[in-house]
Amino acid sequence: MKLLSPFRGLRPVAERVADVIAPPYDVVNTAEARELASNKPWSFLHVSKPEIDLPADTDPYDESVYQRGAENFTSMINQGILIRDEQPCFYIYELTMGNHVQTGIAAAASIEAYDKNIIRKHEFTRPVKEDDRVRQIQALHAQTGPVFLTYRQMNNVDQLVEQKKADAAVYDVVSDDGVRHRFWVADEPQLVAQFESAFSQMDYLYIADGHHRSAAASRVCAMKNSVNDEHGTPCEYFLAVLFPDDQVDIIDYNRVITDLNGLGVDEFLSRVGECFDIEQSSTAVKPARKGEYGMYLDGNWYRLTLHSEQASSTNAVEKLDVHLLDANLIGPILNITDPRRDTRIDFVGGIRGLGGLEKRVDSGEMAVAFSLYPTGLDELMAVADAGMVMPPKSTWFEPKLADGLVSYVLD
């Protein structure tokens, strides 16, 4: 079994790349996507969120949405906006956001390895979202949203990446969110072979972001009659970009709650004090260490520090700050026992800042907000290695991979 393979990427012609690339389909809502794609006929949002080209009341899971996405995708190919490489390649993909730089490798990742847990998971998937990705892959006959993988850093892989980056990038573009994307095509036979040799030494890969996309690809593969070629069976792979763990940045993923479960502010604070030390703060609280939380309530910020006896487990999941907040506060005090399904809780990526939490509470939409210390990548890997699952919305990765930069066609 080959863990990672080169593939013939479908990608924008260089002069159109800025017109094509778009945010991932799942980080913008339909209204935001419609605005971002306004006056941009070749934006990949017309493929990844094609409901923007249909009446405003269209169900995003209606069959017409997938049909329109396929039509838009075909049009971009027929009009030469997207072209396909003649030979299987690996692709080097660098993202720069502020002072943070990370460089990954776009490759076709083995579905067999995914099914056998060599490509390891840490989240449950939601059936509706997984079904959506299955239907999108089937409609396009392609995978267009890369799965974000990580691996334990390897010097020989780093050296090959830096060797290729000495060449001029085929794309060098700044997206609407200010992230710089640089991209190289590694199509030299010797370099491709060197990458394959290096990848054969990897023990495991870990899904950082993209559980629904990888699960959907596995399902499509199981349903599809494969067509073999010299590089394997196209439906037996999924589109991925893999990054070394020493370059991956996880930021906080915070919580907002609609109500205090019938408690008054003073009673709620008294209950919280049973498991946490509470210190009022004159400024917004961004936790500086594990076991510390910020809480915004009734116009005030508080610093919460979990009592040490509440955090004594050696279990990989039970040691996570997100679990400890659920187990000691959100569950027993606010009576939210299933954060995946309970509509009283929402999740706010740290990219929106602490002001985003204040806004949700001050508007009256939410009653209380919690800021968390980011989950560590070592914690993610420990959970995945143990075959366990994290609480929902435990990790937020930045920068996000662009949609449309390279797609994987199922021949």
C-alpha positions, -999 to 999 in steps of 0.1 A, spaced: 0 0 0 14 34 -10 5 60 16 8 90 -7 9 92 -45 15 119 -71 -15 129 -92 -25 150 -122 -38 181 -106 -65 203 -121 -55 239 -113 -59 274 -126 -38 289 -154 -14 313 -137 -30 345 -150 -64 334 -134 -53 321 -101 -62 352 -82 -97 351 -98 -102 315 -89 -90 307 -53 -115 310 -26 -120 303 12 -129 267 21 -166 260 16 -172 254 53 -158 286 67 -182 310 49 -220 310 49 -240 314 18 -245 352 22 -207 357 28 -200 335 -2 -224 354 -25 -207 387 -15 -171 373 -19 -180 359 -54 -198 391 -66 -183 402 -99 -159 373 -98 -173 348 -123 -144 324 -119 -143 323 -81 -143 287 -69 -172 295 -47 -194 290 -77 -182 254 -75 -179 248 -38 -211 268 -28 -231 269 -60 -263 278 -42 -250 314 -46 -260 312 -83 -296 300 -75 -326 318 -59 -319 329 -23 -344 304 -8 -328 274 -24 -320 245 0 -282 241 -1 -287 204 -2 -311 204 -31 -301 184 -62 -301 215 -83 -272 229 -62 -249 199 -70 -260 201 -107 -251 238 -108 -217 232 -92 -209 206 -118 -220 229 -146 -198 257 -132 -169 233 -128 -172 220 -164 -174 256 -177 -142 265 -160 -125 236 -176 -140 241 -210 -130 278 -211 -94 270 -201 -96 286 -166 -86 252 -151 -61 230 -168 -48 195 -159 -12 186 -156 0 160 -181 21 139 -156 14 129 -120 30 155 -97 34 164 -61 28 201 -53 45 223 -28 21 248 -11 33 276 12 10 298 32 20 330 50 -3 347 75 14 375 93 47 361 108 35 325 105 47 305 75 39 268 68 48 247 38 30 215 29 28 190 1 -3 184 -19 -7 147 -27 -32 119 -32 -36 101 1 -45 65 4 -81 57 13 -70 22 24 -46 38 48 -75 60 61 -98 29 65 -70 11 84 -64 41 107 -29 47 94 -43 81 85 -57 88 119 -88 106 129 -98 125 161 -134 137 153 -168 122 147 -185 133 115 -221 145 111 -241 125 86 -257 155 69 -223 171 62 -208 138 51 -236 131 27 -232 166 13 -195 160 4 -204 126 -11 -229 142 -34 -205 169 -43 -178 145 -53 -202 124 -73 -216 155 -91 -181 169 -100 -164 135 -105 -136 152 -86 -124 162 -51 -119 199 -48 -114 206 -11 -81 193 3 -79 175 36 -54 191 59 -30 164 72 -1 166 95 28 143 103 58 142 127 85 163 111 111 145 90 144 162 79 145 144 45 111 157 36 120 192 47 151 191 25 132 180 -6 106 207 0 133 234 3 150 221 -27 119 227 -48 112 261 -32 145 273 -46 127 275 -80 104 303 -89 68 296 -77 42 290 -104 17 309 -82 23 338 -58 -10 354 -48 -25 371 -18 -61 361 -11 -89 384 1 -81 376 38 -45 387 34 -29 352 34 -1 348 8 -2 315 -12 28 303 -30 27 271 -51 53 249 -69 48 219 -92 71 190 -84 70 171 -117 107 161 -121 107 123 -121 137 120 -98 122 145 -73 88 126 -74 107 94 -67 125 109 -38 93 122 -22 77 87 -26 107 71 -10 105 96 19 68 91 23 73 53 26 92 60 59 62 76 75 44 56 102 12 76 104 -6 107 91 -31 127 112 -62 145 100 -60 181 113 -90 194 94 -112 176 68 -129 147 85 -160 150 64 -141 153 32 -120 122 39 -149 102 51 -169 111 20 -140 101 -3 -139 67 14 -176 62 9 -174 72 -28 -145 48 -33 -165 20 -17 -194 27 -40 -175 32 -72 -161 7 -97 -124 17 -99 -104 22 -131 -67 12 -126 -38 30 -141 -1 29 -135 -3 51 -105 -30 32 -87 -68 35 -86 -80 71 -87 -110 66 -65 -87 50 -39 -72 83 -30 -83 116 -16 -69 151 -21 -47 162 8 -21 187 18 3 175 45 23 197 68 51 188 93 39 192 129 65 218 138 49 242 114 12 237 122 -5 264 143 -37 256 163 -55 286 178 -83 288 203 -118 276 196 -142 293 220 -177 288 232 -209 309 236 -240 298 254 -275 311 250 -286 311 287 -276 303 322 -299 273 326 -323 292 348 -297 305 372 -292 341 381 -257 357 376 -247 354 413 -260 318 417 -242 309 385 -209 324 397 -213 305 430 -217 272 412 -187 279 389 -166 286 420 -170 250 432 -145 238 406 -127 270 395 -109 299 412 -126 331 399 -108 364 394 -125 394 378 -105 411 351 -105 447 338 -95 434 303 -105 406 280 -90 373 291 -70 353 267 -58 322 286 -21 319 289 -18 282 300 -37 250 302 -63 249 329 -71 286 326 -102 300 309 -117 334 302 -154 340 309 -175 370 297 -207 374 316 -230 403 322 -205 428 307 -176 416 328 -145 394 321 -134 368 346 -103 346 347 -112 310 357 -85 286 370 -95 250 373 -88 234 407 -60 209 403 -80 179 417 -104 183 387 -76 177 362 -59 145 374 -68 121 346 -42 105 324 -68 97 297 -59 115 265 -93 130 260 -101 138 297 -69 158 299 -80 183 272 -91 217 283 -122 215 262 -133 183 279 -125 197 314 -147 228 307 -175 205 295 -171 181 324 -169 208 352 -191 236 339 -209 234 306 -224 199 314 -232 200 352 -240 237 355 -255 246 321 -270 212 314 -254 209 279 -245 173 278 -242 168 240 -224 199 225 -225 183 190 -263 186 189 -274 210 216 -286 243 199 -279 263 231 -241 262 225 -222 277 196 -185 278 187 -164 308 177 -130 304 160 -102 323 177 -95 341 144 -125 363 153 -109 375 185 -122 380 219 -143 410 207 -163 385 187 -173 368 220 -182 401 236 -204 411 206 -224 379 208 -231 384 245 -236 421 245 -262 418 218 -283 396 240 -280 367 216 -258 348 241 -256 349 279 -221 338 285 -189 332 266 -157 312 273 -123 317 259 -99 286 259 -62 279 257 -55 263 223 -54 225 221 -19 213 214 -10 193 183 7 168 206 -27 164 224 -44 159 190 -20 132 180 -22 115 215 -60 113 211 -58 99 176 -31 74 186 -54 62 214 -82 57 189 -103 82 207 -124 112 197 -121 148 208 -151 169 219 -166 188 190 -148 220 179 -116 213 198 -92 228 172 -91 257 148 -63 258 123 -50 289 106 -42 298 79 -69 279 59 -61 261 27 -76 278 -4 -102 260 -24 -96 259 -62 -58 259 -60 -56 223 -71 -83 196 -75 -82 158 -79 -101 144 -108 -115 108 -105 -107 93 -139 
